[in-house]
Amino acid sequence: MNTWQPKISATEAGLIYCIEPVFGSIMALFLPAWFSVWAVITYPNELATWTLVVGGGLITLANLLVQLRKN
């Protein structure tokens, strides 16, 4: 990010940072159970609820629309 961020606009950089919660949510769907095995604790994965899917979809759609409108 330090290398390429100065070469893009502030809007594009902001949109890239906005997709971080989407990746975090995707990882929360399967990583907790894997880590809990290593830590010998019981910690379930998050559930893919409709609000999670709709919210992630809206963030992704916004990123795509802004990028496509630019071209």
C-alpha positions in Angstrom: 0.0 0.0 0.0 2.8 2.4 0.8 4.2 1.9 -2.7 1.1 2.2 -4.8 -1.2 4.5 -2.8 0.6 7.7 -3.8 -0.1 6.8 -7.4 -3.9 6.7 -7.1 -6.5 9.4 -6.3 -7.8 10.0 -2.8 -11.2 8.6 -3.8 -9.7 5.3 -5.0 -7.6 5.0 -1.9 -10.7 5.6 0.3 -12.7 3.0 -1.6 -9.9 0.4 -1.2 -9.9 1.1 2.5 -13.7 0.7 2.6 -13.5 -2.9 1.3 -11.4 -3.9 4.4 -14.6 -4.7 6.5 -15.7 -7.1 3.7 -12.5 -9.1 3.9 -12.7 -9.0 7.7 -16.2 -10.4 7.6 -15.3 -13.1 5.1 -12.4 -14.2 7.3 -14.7 -14.2 10.4 -16.8 -16.8 8.7 -14.1 -19.5 8.9 -11.0 -18.5 10.8 -12.3 -18.4 14.4 -12.9 -22.2 14.4 -9.5 -22.9 13.0 -7.8 -20.7 15.5 -9.8 -22.1 18.4 -8.5 -25.6 17.6 -5.0 -24.3 18.0 -5.8 -22.4 21.2 -7.8 -25.3 22.6 -10.9 -23.2 23.2 -14.4 -23.2 21.9 -15.0 -20.2 19.6 -17.5 -20.6 16.8 -17.4 -19.0 13.4 -19.6 -16.0 12.6 -22.8 -16.7 10.7 -23.5 -15.4 7.2 -26.7 -13.4 8.0 -28.7 -11.4 5.4 -27.4 -8.2 6.9 -23.8 -9.3 6.6 -24.4 -10.4 2.9 -26.3 -7.2 2.0 -23.8 -4.9 3.7 -20.8 -6.6 2.0 -22.6 -6.6 -1.3 -23.4 -2.9 -1.1 -19.8 -2.0 -0.3 -18.6 -4.2 -3.1 -21.1 -2.7 -5.5 -20.2 0.8 -4.6 -16.5 0.1 -5.3 -17.4 -1.4 -8.7 -19.7 1.4 -9.7 -17.1 4.1 -8.8 -14.4 2.3 -10.7 -16.6 1.6 -13.8 -17.9 5.2 -14.0 -14.3 6.5 -14.1 -13.5 4.6 -17.3 
